[in-house]
């Protein structure tokens, strides 16, 4: 009996220590953070919404590389698509292309060590980032590098929601078809992404990568800006942008758990007559994240917002469009984790033609969605309410 009492006493102490470790680590990280600001750039951007189309283009560009490849993913799986990536990289390394691969320590934990060893034998430099730190162990365990960027010869880059695994090319029965948005970028913004990769590589390995800015004088007229974030100030950026919205806000995200300040601005926008459309998945890949969003969705619906649940597969895209003047596509979800914990990368796009195409793409996805009603959301059963409550309690980690 004594040991049971001991465990009962120890558990709240451990939870308190974890809570203190998390918040102290978060505070220290925020104080040490230095924002990197990049200017508006001009170039070309292609929107890709099919995994098969993406990886066909992606592998072809990798095979055409002449000098360098820098790759960063949150998740690389132990499967055929991931093995194909390693094979392509090894072939390019044999041709003398300098290759760096940086993966998140937790997200890519299943990558076979023999793959890594073989890649290194071919001259590929390989590293894992965001490994736990003992000083703030619980906080660092929650921090993830959620970026998915690739830079090829310093001239072409890829950025968006796709990781590397068979489910991303519609080979997972539960989550297929996988719906996501990725962009292929040309222009000086590629150099900005390369600079961020260098910083992440330096933090992970202690080593520098030397790169030279390319000449992009004839790369296109589309205006865009690269916006990196590391769990600090991304929410404030969106607050500023939403405050300026006059007509419409369109949000597509797999997880909708916004922080208080950002959610307040969304409700203020609705109150001043801005039309809000929110596109989320009906299928969930997480046990409580979907239910954790219901409190927010009820509030938006009660104020006249529209919520659509994507029915044809799993919706994983991250997109925001404001007043048909600004479109963001990148790696950040609309949740606490992306705003306050993860390293993320966002591309703000200001080109009218691209934005019109993006709006049409989102609208097609809305046509394959079910409109969520406030009545139905109020009628959920007790089990959903329990999951909703748990989600509310731990929303800071979702």
N, C-alpha and C positions, 0 to 999 in steps of 0.2 A: 504493500500500500504506500509505503514511504517513497518508493521510486516514482509512482504515478503522480504523487503530489509534487515531487521534484520536477517532473516533466511539465506539469501544468504551470509551475512557477517560471520555468526556464523559457517556455515558448513566448510569452509576452515580452520578456527581456530581449530575446533574440529579434523579435519583430520591431521593438523599439530601436535597437541598435541598427538594424537594417534601414529603418526609416531615417534615422539620423545620418547614417552613412550616405544614403541616397541624396538627401537634401543638402548636406554639406558639400558633397562632391559636385553637385549641380551648381551650387553657389560659387565654388572655387573655379569651376570650368567657365562660368559666365564672366567672371572677373578677368580671367586670363585670355578670353577670346578676343581676337583681332579680326575685324571684318575686312574682307577683300572686295573692293569695289571695281567693277569693270565697266568701261564706257559702252555706249551704243555702238553696234557694229553693223556692217552691211555684208550680204552674201546670199547664199541660197539655202533653203530648208525644204526638205521633202518629208511629208507626213506618211508614216507607215503604220498600218493597223492590223496586219496579219503576220503571225509568227513565221509562217512559211516564207512569205515575201521578204520579211526582215532578214532572216538568216541566209536566204539565197543572196540577197544584196550584200549582207555583212561578210559572208565568206568570200564572195567575189572580190570585194575591196581588200580584204586581208591578203588574198592571193596576189593582188596587184601591187602590194606595198614594195617600195624600193629601198627605204632606209630605216624606218622605225615603226614600231607598234607599241602603244601603251594601252593596256586593258584593265578596267576596274569593274568588278561585279560584286553585288551583294551575295547572290546565290549562283553557284555552279554546281550542278548535280553530278552524281556518279551514274551516268547513263550514256546512251549512244550519241546524243547531240553534243554533250560535253566532251566526249572522247573525240568526236569529229573536230571540235575546236582545237584541242590539244594537237591533233594530227596536222591540221593546217598550220599551226604555229611552228611546229617542229620542222615542217617542210620549208617554211620561210626562214627559219633560223639557219638551216643548212645553206641557204642562198646568201647569208650574210646580213639579214635584216636584224637590227637590234630590237629585242623584245623584252618588255617588262609587264608582268602580270601581278595585279594586286587584288586580293580577295578578302572579304570580311571573314574574320576568324570563326565566328559562329555560323553565319549564313552559309558558308561553303565548307563546313566541317566534314562533309562526306566525300570530298574529292580524294581519290585514292593516293596514298603517299607514293606509290610506284609511278603514277602519272607525273607527279611533281619531280621526283628524282630523275625520271627519263627526260623531262623537259629541261631540267638543269644541265643534264649531260649534253644536251644539244645547244647549250649556251643561253637558254632563256632565263632571265632573272625573275625570280618568283618570291612573293612575300604575302603574309597574312597581316592584316591591320586590325586595330581595335581589340587587341588581346586584353584580358582583364588586368587591372593594376591593383596591387595589394592595398595601397593607401586608401582608396575609395572603392573597395571591391564590388559592393552591391551596385553602386552607380555605374562603374565602368562595365559591369556585366550587362547593363541595360543599353549602353551606348553602342550603336551599330553604324558602320559605314554603308549606307543604303544607296550610294551612288552606282549608276550603271553607265559608264562612259568608256568610249574607245576613241583613240586618236591615231590616225594612220598617216605617216609621213608628215605630220604637222599640218595637213591640208584638209583632211576629211575626218569628221567625228560623228559618233552615234551617241544618243542620249534618250532616255525614256524609261518606261516601266518594265520592259522585258528583261528577265534574267536568262540563264542558260540551263535548259532542262527540257525533257520531252513534253511536259505539260504545256510549255509555251508554244509548242507547235501542234497542239490539240491531240496529244496522245494520253491524256488523263481522262478516263471515263466520267469521273465525277465533275471535273471542272471544264470540260471541253464543250464548245469551242472557247478558247481563252481569248478574251477581248482586251486589247491593250493598245496604247499609242506610244510610238517611238519616232524620233526624228533623225534624219541624216543632215548634217550641217557642213557647209563650206563657207569660208570667210574668216576674218580675223578672230571671231569668237572661238575658233578651233584653238588658237594660241592661248586664249583665256582658260579653256578647259585643260589644256596641257599644263599650264601654270598650276592649276589646282591639283592635277595628278602629281606633279613634282612635289608639292607640299605634303600630300598624303603619303607619298613614297618616302620622303625624308622622315616623317614622323614614325613610319613603320620600320624603317631600316637604318636610319641615321646616315644614309647615303644621298648624294645629290645626283640628279640627272641633268645633263647639259642639253639645252634645246635652243634653237635659233628661230626667230619669228620669220615666217615666210612672207612672200610678196603676194598679196591678195587684191591687187588693183583691178582685176577684171572678174571677180567672183560673183557678181550679182548685186542687186539693189535692195533686196529685202532687209528691212531694219529689225534688229533683235539685240538682246542683251543677256549675258550669262550672269546668273545670280547664285553663288554658292552659299550654303548655310551649314552651321554646325551645332544645331540645337539652341541657337540664340538669335533673337530678333526676326525670324521669319514670320512669326505671328504679327509683329508690328508692321512689317512691310505690307502684309495683306490687309491689316486694319486701314492703313493709309489709302490703299487702292480701292477698297470697298467704300470708304467714306466719299470718294469721288464719283461713285457710280450714279448715273442719272436715269437709266432706262432698264437695263437688263444685266443680270448676273447668271451665268451658267456654270455649274460646278459638276464635274464628273470625278468620282473618287470611289475606291473600293471600301474605304473606312471613313465614316463621318463622325468624329468625336472632337469637335473644335473647342479650343480653350475659351474661357469666359469672355475675354475682351473681344475676340474675333466673332463669337456667336452673337454678342451684343450688337456688333456693327451690322451683322446680317439681319437681325430683327429690326434695327433702326432703318435699314435700307427698305425693308418691306413696309414699314410704317410710313415712309415718305413716298411710297408708290412705285418703287423699283420692282420689276418682275424678277422673281427668283425661280430658277429651275435647277433641281438637284437630281443627278443620275447616280444611282448606287446599285450594287448587285443584289439579286434576290438570293442566289446561291451564296453560301458563306464558306470561307476556307479557315475560319477561326471559331472556336466554341462559343464566344460571348461578344465579339466585336459588333456583330450585326444588331444584337439586342441592346448593346450599350448605346447605340445611336437613337433608339426609339424616343427617349425623352426629348431630344433635340428635334426630331422629326415632327413630333406632335406640336411643338411650339411653332415651328415654321409653317405647318399646315394650318394651324389656327389663325395665323396672320396672313394667309392667302398665298403662301408659297406652294410650288408644285414639286412633288417627289415622285420619281419614277424608279421602279425596280427592274433592272435588266434581267430578261428571262432566257435569252439564248446563250447559255454558257455562263462563264464567270467574267464579270467586268472588273478590270484591274487598272484601267487608265487613270491618269492624273492630269486633269485639264480644268482650267478656269478661263472663261471669256467674259469680259466686262464691256458693255455698251458697244459691242462689235468693233472696239478700238484696240483692245489688248487681249492677247491670248497667251496663257502660260502652259507649257508642257514640260514635264521633267520627272523627277523621282519621288517627290514629296506627296504623301497622302494628306488628307485633311483631318489629322488626328494629333493627339498630344505627342506621340512618339516622333513623328516627323518634325513637329514644331520645336520640341524641347529636348530631344535626345539624339536623333540621328544626324549624320552628315548627309546632306541632300544637295541636289543640283537642279536648278530651275532655269528654263529659257523663256524669257519674256519676248513675245513677238508682236510687232507693231504694223505688220504689212496687211493691208485690206484684203488683197486677193487670198492670201494664206488664211486669214481669219474667216473669210466667207466659206472656204473649203472646210475648215475645222468645224464651223457651225453646222454645215450640211452633214458632216460626219457624225457629230453628236446627235443631230436630229434623227438620222437613220437609226442610231442606237436607241433613241427614245421610242421610235416606232416599234422596236422589238422589246419594249418594256411594258410592265403593268403599272398603271397609275395607282399610287397608294392613297388611300382615303383616311381622313382623321377618324372616321367611325370605325373602320377595321382595325386601326392601330390602337384604339381604346378597348377593343374586344379581345385582346390577346389573353391566353390562359395563364394560370398561376406559375407554370414552369418557366414560361417566357419572362414573367415578371421577376422571378428569382434570378434568372440570368441577367436581366436588366439591372437589378440591384447590385449584383456582383460587379458587373461592368462599370457601374457608377462609382463603386468604391475603389476600383483599381484603374480608373480611366487615365491616370497619370502615367501608366505603363502601357497603354494601348495605342 
